Amino acid sequence: METKYLNVWKNELDICIRCGYCFEKCPVFGVLNWESDTPRGKAILAYGLLSGEIEPSQELADKFFQCTFCRECLGSCSADVKLIDLFSAARADMITAGFAHDAHKYMVESVKKTGNIFNDSELKAPVSEGETTVYLGCQYLGRGNLTKTYLNILEKLGIKPRVKEEICCGFPFMALGFRDEFEEHRKKFLEMFPEEDIIALCPTCAAFLEEEYGKKVRHVMEVIAERVPEAKLGGKVTYHDPCDFSRELGLIDEPREILEKIGVEVVEMPRNKKDSSCCGGGGGILMSDAELSGRIADGRIREAVATGAEMLVTPCPTCEKVLKEASMALNKEGENNIPVRNICQLIWKAIK
Amino acid sequence: MKQEIIDKLKAIVGEENIRTDPADRYIYGSDSSVHVANADVVLRPRTTEQVQAIARLANAEKIPIIPRGAGSGMSGHAVPIDGGIVLDMKRMNKILEIRPEDTLVKVQPGVVDDDLNRALKPYGFMFPPAPASSRIATIGGEIANNASGIRSVKYGATRDSVLGMKVVLANGDLVNLGANTRVEASGYQLDRLMVGSEGTLGIIVEATLKLVPIPKYRCIGIAKFDKLEEAGEAICDVISSGAQPSMLELMDNIAITAVNNTLDMGLPDVEAILLFEADGMVKEAVDFEMERIKAICEKHNGFGIEMSYDAKERARIYAGRKKLFASLSRYKEGYACTSLADDMAVPYSKMAETARKIHDVADKNNIIMTAYGHCGSGVMHTKILMDPTKKEQWEDARRAVEEIYDYVRSIGGTTSAEHGIALSKAPSWKKEKADQLDLMRAVKKAFDPNNILNPHKLMDAPDDWVTATKLRYPVEK
């Protein structure tokens, strides 16, 4: 098997001491409980592919696809091995070897064809002239009401958002392993978005624009936190930290400060901030293994219910969607559940 | 493995708890050691009855069983050198009974050390061994390996915290070993024999553990030393003075640099530091111990001594110390950290000399070795840092390991303090225990006449650790 992308990881795989600390909080291992589903297990498989000791197969590829890219293992790894980049490289080589996941392939083809992950060429950004470029990202593009709410909030806070026609940031190409096809998309994206300073609505897009394109990105929560006026909305919520948001962008205090300022009490889940547990929606797992994604989300939503809060809020549209479904599933089973909302809905209600 | 046997195993644990595909067999053939070997089948039992049924079948068919906890062992304990059944015990992870009035807890073997301590905290108790891997290490693995960690200087190793256990023998019989009491008089105490037997005598399916109260006060201190030997002498003096630290750790400059590089710990760039802690229920008593230790460090030219009761600072230092092993892999570009000759115990009076000897052996053999560890318990950790892709580096490592252990034996030390023997350390350990090997083999035979339980480990391990199994690294031909 050709290991074009894994080859650069040879040394890192020797640096890994296989201590296993990375699986302590891995959400996939937490549900499946096989060592082959741990970050260490995946790293050992990557070594096996590189050394030729393991033959590639669809089953093997699926193990690499069973990762939410939650970045939890990065914090646990004291040898500082960039595990999710390694898994992304393994995915890329597995795809080259002919083991792409159909659902992932469909998503990437959708982006190539329509510019967004929903394969919907009718989906258009609410273009507006303004002073500050706002990048919505596919998930918000597909959820016009939430996007409108964020744009309203920005305007209310004195910022004139400039919304352009847009295409996907390209995260699916890199994360899902379609690296060979990313270069063309990258060029297209940069032609459409030459701006250096961007406000992003989606945490994953924000992290990717920063990492991959070197843009100066501010997440909309940072902007809101600086300007939101005091209000007395009331209520008690629990806040879910999206993985990219807390662990990659380091945005932990901002949403909590906003909620406090608008008069909402925050009751924390046992796992919060950088230690937040994953919603189960990232890394393409929602498409490739919806059942696993749902089981991870179930664990998180139960944490939220146990807080006794009136509502769970989060700024990530994917987390929101996945946790909402998990909450509805609890309801169907006759168990206590909790309403799930995008944080913008509370903010707008408080300041409109 | 014959399909007929796989089908029988499937019937015992259920289809969802058996794996025979190449990927799983490959992953479960590895742990945190330098060794790898493929398993034939991986099973996840849930009940004692399932473990018994598996043992009966394996014994009749003479198939090896390798019980496995988190696979965090550093000497190859969980590596299936002869293939066979890897028994992943992590699903047997229930805390069965917490009895604060009797200061004991009953657990299944797959309970993770940190999870147990989190569950015990509301009762005001702890299970003290605290190996660095406590975040994933299972109680079954800790017992099988007689693990210990930073608190062993005051609270001892796992053996000191085990009261009893239920064990499935090779023939599938279930035996109750030990007692629920703090003391037990004469008679063969087979529970104690089981601790540290590395899965070669039986499969632990339940353990009764002794608890100690969580101390109300903990104070941590750091002392800097310009000379490694002086730090070593201070350790000896602290212990022989009668002081009672709850932690007394040495880190040489290599260890300090590694932790600072990867974790941005900001530890002082000196030849050595001692991390020390005292704990207790009375603050004045803790202060007294800390002042005693501080004075001894100063006597040996320790300087810049800082002490703190701050829980956050303590957690920060603990975290750095617990991640040291992995951090060493980042010490030098092109070098990897291998667990070889990694945890001898030496008499306190030889601590300083041992630390220096480690560096001398490394220099002589073209490798890098670090000296650190729970020196308050006599534990001297090392790691061999080398380019694992180079064949000649394995020859260098082989020589270094031999020289280090020859020295350790010459000063009355022992091969392994807490990481265990298994494969990597078996050659040196067999030299150390030469007069006992036949007796040990007789014990093994009494427990496991068909030699199915983790075979070819300890006294039966190959005499050359380098060729005992395939190495996990891509060594040049």
Interface residues (C-beta under 8 A of the other chain):
Chain A: K10 N11 D14 I15 C16 I17 R18 C19 G20 Y21 F23 E24 N33 W34 E35 S36 G41 I44 L45 Y47 G48 L50 S51 E53 I54 E55 S57 E59 L60 K63 S76 C77 S78 A79 D80
Chain B: R19 D21 P22 A23 D24 Y26 I27 Y28 S30 D31 S32 V42 R44 A70 G71 S72 D88 K90 R91 S133 R135 I136 T262 L263 K322 K323 L324 F325 A326 S327 S329 R330 G334 A336 C337 S339 P388 T389 R472 Y473 P474
